[in-house]
Amino acid sequence: MEIFLIRALQLIMALSLLVLIHEFGHFIFSRLFKVRVEKFYLFFDYKFSLFKWKPKTSDTEYGIGLLPLGGYCKISGMIDESMDTEQMKLPPQPYEFRAKPAYQRLLIMIGGVLFNFILALFIYSMVLFTWGESYYKVQDAKYGMEFNEQAKAVGFVDGDILLRCGDEELQKYDVDLLRKLVDNGSIVVLRNGVETTVTLPEGFGLLDLGKESPFMQYRIPAVIDSIMEGSVAAMCGIQRGDSIISISGKPINSWYKLMTTLEEAKTSDSKSIEITLVRDTNMVTLTAEMDSTYKLGVMPRELGYTPVTKEYGFFESFPAGVKYGCNILKGYVSDFKYVFSSEGAKSVGMFGTIGSMFPSVWDWHRFWLMTAFLSIVLAFMNILPIPALDGGHVLFLLVEVVTGRKPSDKFLEYAQMVGMFILLGLFLLATYNDITRFLF
């Protein structure tokens, strides 16, 4: 329950900030061009508001709605999610959206996306300024990498040290490295002191990399560093510095193998397991009585690698943050094509999926990185040319600019309805995926 609450709080904080910034982008451009904003709301206020306030000298009502599904900025003279078609039957007023030139309407519509993207770049810049950038260079990982079944099926072997994709030397292990692997189709690794090329099968994509477990991760020896007081490990006699080599006869050669073997042991009828380990060059066998979690209550010894660390001054953090954010956007756009595959459709998720991406313990560094990433995702998704999204309005405005003909209000009304049905379908798909992941 504690983990759920921590993740839920992070999700609410991040989405509230992103929605406010997005709607503020629409709001500020509307006010700049003297367009009336009737409502500025966090969350939707269908028949009820948790809070609302309208200054005496303002035309705008500010508030917090009951339904936490986003927010909105109701702009006069515009067909939006409020579907206020009665207003559109009246003659246009000078303060209305529809009475303004096309370029002003275009800037109002892209304001939300623009502000979300700027927010992401600012957050990335401040993260680099505050925490810098630190990573383990894959070529220096003396224990190599650990691979899942998909990786082993295409030719990787536990302990492989990653060297190059094409002519490019690999630096850090992240999603960019996986994209390079998929795009290049092969990778050079160091295996038992010999350079070896692993070639992926034709058609192998990102979605094939880690269906059940990470495609690869740093290999960590199964050496005990610390033991929780009162844990199974403490009660059975495991000590700091012990190196576990087998669990009930199954060989253990890494921390990942230790964790997966314990997980598999859950299906056993017996709650007793035999742990064979090496202690000060001596082999020791212990018997442990497991509880329902099948957790030993131990932590691994640190890798012992020296991380590559780069710190940024205040002013140099901004170009670095812009570069970092643009690279994230480029990667996300590149990966978006997978959404249209059967496996990609299954990966679509709603609040449950998004919430699970936040850390289970409070970590401001990871929180801000996740918030910046969601800000980029929100900006990109909103600019897609789907009616009811900002991108749909932008598409119709661009058509108007090119042709000189403005779409009729009735056409925009029908387009808005179609877009809302599309979004409802995506919402239902994402919610269904969340439920099935939770249940199965």
N, C-alpha and C positions, 0 to 999 in steps of 0.2 A: 504493500500500500504506500509506503514511504517513497519508493522509486516512482510509482505512478504519479503521486502528488508533485514530486520534484519536476518530472517531465511535463506534467500538465501545466504547472506554473510557468515553466520556461516557454512552452508553446503559446500560452495566452499572452505573455509579455511580448514575445517576438511578433506574433501576428497582429496584436493591437498596435504596436509601433509601426509596422509595415503598412497597415491599413490607414492609420492616421496620416502618415507621410504621403501615401498614394493619393488620398482624397485631398490633402492639403495642396498637392501639385495642381489638381483641377481647380481648387478654390483660389489659389493665388493668381493663376492666369485669368480666371473669370473676373476677379476683382480688378486686375490690371486693365482689362478691356471693358470695364464697367458693365459686366453681366451680373444680374442679380442671382445670388445663391440663396435659395429658400431654406434649405436644411443642410447641416453638416453633422453627420452622425457616425459614431463608432458603433458597430453592430446595427441590426435592422430593428426598427421600432413598429413592427406590425401590431397595430391596435394598442400598444403599450410601450412606454418609455421608462427606463430606470431613472433617468435624469434628463431634464431639458431646461434650457435657459435661452431667452431672447432679449438681448439688450434693447433698451428703449430707442436708441438711435440707429438700430441695425435692422435690415430686412431678413437676416439669417437667424434661424433657430438652431442652437447647438444642443447636442444631446447624446445619450448612450441608450441604445435599444436593448430589447430583451433577447433577440436571437443572435448568438455569437457566430455569425456566418460571414463576417466581413464588415462592411460599412458603406456609406454612400454620401455623395455630395449632390443634392438636388438642385439642378441648374434650371432657371426659368426658360421656357421656350425650347425645351429639348425632350425628345422621347427617350426615356431611359427605363431603368428597372421599376420605377414607380408607375409606369404606364398611365401617366396623367394626360389622357387624350382630350379631355374637356378644354384644357388650356390652349391646345393647339387649334381648336375651332374658332378661337377669337383672333382678331387682327393682330399681326406682330407688333410688339412694343419695342421701343428703342433699347430697353435694358435686357431684352431677351437674347438668348443664344442664337436663335434662327435669324435675328435681324443683323447679325454681325458679318463682316467679310469672311470668306472661306479661310484665309490664312489665320485669322484670329480664332475661329472655331477649331482649326486644326491644332493650334498650339494649346488650346484649352484641353483638347482630347488627349494629347500626348503628354500633358503635364504630369499626370500620375505616374506613367511609365518612366519619364525622365527623372522625377524625384526619387523613385525607387532605385534607379540605377546609380544616381549620384550618392544616395545613402549607402549603398553597398560599397562603392569605391571609398567613401569616407570611413566606413567601419573597417575595411581592409587596411587602409592607411594607418588608422589608430591602433589596430591590432599589431601591425608591424612595428610601429613606434613604441608600443608598450611592452610587447613580448619578444619582438624580433622574429627571426625565422630560424628554426633549428630542425635538423633531420640527420638520420644516419645514412651515410653514403653506401649504396648497395654493394659497391665493389670492395668496400672495407669490411663487409659482414663475413667474418671468417667462418661462421657456422653455416653460411648460405641461407637459403630460403626453404620454407616448408610448403608443400603443394597439396591441393585437394585431388580428388579422383579424376576430375576433368583434365587437370593439368598433367597428371601422370599418364593419362590415356594418350595425350598428344606428344609425350616424350620427355617431360621434365622428371627429374629425380631429386628427392629430398637431399639438400646440401648443395645444390647448384648455386653458384655465385653469378649474379647477373652482370654482364659486361657491356654489350652493345646491341643496339637495334640499327641495322644498316651501318652507316659510318658514325653514328652519334653515340658517344659514351654516355651510359646511364648514370644518373646521380642519385635521386631519391625515389623511394617507392611510394607512389601515389597513383591516382586514377590516370594521370597523364602518361605514366609509364605503361599502364595497361592499354591505353589508346595507341601509343606508339607500337606496342607489340602487335595489336590487331591490325593497324594500318600497314605496318611493314611486313607482317606475315611470318616473320622469323626473328630469332634472337640468339645472340652468341652468349654462352655461359661457360664458366670455368668448372669442370667436373673432374675431381681427382687430379687436379693440376694440369688438365688438358682442355684446351678451348674446343667446345662442341657447339654445333648449331642445331637449335630446335626449331622445326618448321611446323606452323599451324596448318590444319586441314583447310582446304578451300571453303569459303563461306563461314569460317569461324568468326563470331562477333563477340561484342562485349557481354551480351546476355548469356553466352556460353561459358563465361569465365567462373562464375561463382553462384551456382543455383542453390546449393545447400550450405556451402561453407566458403570462406575466402579462397580465391584462386591460388594465391600465394601469400605468405607472411614471413616475417623474420623468424628464423629457426632459433629457438631458445632451449638450451640444455635443461633436462629435468633435474636441476640441482636446487635443493631447498635453501631459501634465504631466511624466511621467517615463518613462525608457526603461531596461529591464533590460540590464545589461552582457552582451555576447555574444549578444543576441537578434537575431531577423530584422530588427527595426526598426533596431537599432544598425548592423547590417552593410550595410543598404541606404541609410542616410544620413538617416533621419528624425530630426528635432531637437525639442527641447522648445519648445512654443508653436506647432508646426505644426498647421494645421486641415485635416483630411482631407475632401475634397469628392467623391471618387469612387474606386471600386475596379474596375479593368478595365472602365471605362465605365459602371459602375452608380453612380448618384448616392448620396452619403452625406450625410445631414442631421442625424444624431445618433449618439451612441455605440452605442446599441442597434442601429441600422441597420448600423453598422460591424461589430459582432459577428456579426449574422445573415448579412451578406454574405460574411464570411470563412468561416462555417460552410457556406454553400451552395457556396463555391468548392472545398470538399473533394472534391466529385464530379467536378471537372474533371480531364481527362487531363494538363493542364499544371501544373507546380509553380510557374510564374512568374505573377506578377500585377503589374499596373501600378497604382501609387498616385499619384493626383493630389491635391496639397495646396496650400494657400496659406501662404506664409511671408513675413512682412513686406510684405504687399500684392502679392507676386509669386507667380505660379502656377508650381509645380514638379511635374514628373512623374518618379517613381522606379520602378525595377523591383526587385521583391523575390522571392527564391527561397525558397519556403515549405518547411517541414519537414512531417512527418506530422500534427502537431497543428494546423497552420494558425493558430498564435498569433503575433501580432506582437511581444508582449513589451512592451506599453506600458500606461500608466495614464492615465485622463482627468483633466483639470483639475477642481478642486472647483467645485461649483455656484455658489458665491459668494452663496448665500442666507444670511440670518441666522437660525439656528434659534431656536425658542421653547423656552426652558429654564425648568423649575420645580424648585427644590430643596426637600427636605422635612427638617424637624427630626425627631428620634427619635420624639417622641410624635405629631406630626401625620402621620407616615408610616403609622401603623396604620389610622386611618379611611380614608386614601387607598388603602392596600393592600386593605382590605376592599371598598371600592367598586370598585377595579380587578378584583379576583378575582370578585366577584359579576357584574360586567359580562361577564367572560370566560365564566363558567358560563351566563349568560343567552344569550349568542351561540351557545355550543356546543349547548345544548338546542334553540335555534331551528333550527340547521343540521342537527340529527340526523335530521329527516324525510327528508333527501336520501339517507340510507343505504338507504332502502327503494325507491329507483329503480334502474333498470338501470345508470345511470352511477355512482350512489352505491355500488352493490355493487362496482364495479370499483375504487373508490377505497379500499376497505378494505384494510389492510395489516398486516403483522406486524413483526418486528424490523427487516427491511430498510427498510421505509417509515418506521418510527419513527426509526431510526438516521440516515436521510438528512435528517431535520429538524434535527439538531444541526449546528452550524457545522463547517466543514472545518478550521478552525484553532481553537486553544484560546482561548475567550472566556468568562470567568466570568459576565459580564453575560448573555449569550445562553444560557449553560448553565442558569443559575438560572431564567430566564424559561421555558425549555423544560421544566425539571423541574416548575415550578409548574403549567404548563399540563397536563402529563401527570398530575399529582396530581389535578387537577380532573376530567380524563377518566376516571381510574381510579375516583374516587369516584362519578361519574355512572353509569358502566357497571356498577359493582358493585351499585348500588341499583335497577337494572332488575329488574322482577318475573319473572326467569327462574330456575327451579329450579336449584340448585347455586351460584347467586350469592347474595350477602347479601340482595339484594332479593327473591329467591324465599322465603327463610326469613322475611323481614319480612312478606311478603304472607300467608303461612300464619299467622303470629302475629297479624296484624291481624284475619284471619278468626276466629281463636280468641277474640280480645278482644271482637269484635262479637257472635258467636254463642254464646260460652260453651262451645263444643265444640272439643276439641283433636283435630287430625287424627291418625289412627292411625300407628304406627311403620311399618307396611307401606306405607301411602300415601306417607309421607315418603321411604321407601326408593326406591319406584318414581319419585317425582317427582325425586329426586336423580339417578337414572339417566337420565331423560329430559333433564334439564338438562345433564348431562355430555355426552350425545350432541349436543345443540344447540351447546354450546361447542366440541366437537370439530369439528363442521361449520364453524363460524365460523373456527376455527383453520386448517382445511384451505383454506378460501376465501382467507383472508388470506395464507397461505403461497403458494398458487397465484398470487395477484396479485403478490406479491413476486418470484417466479421469472419470471413473464412480463415484468415491468417490467425485470428485469435482463437477460433474454435478448433482448427486442425493443425 
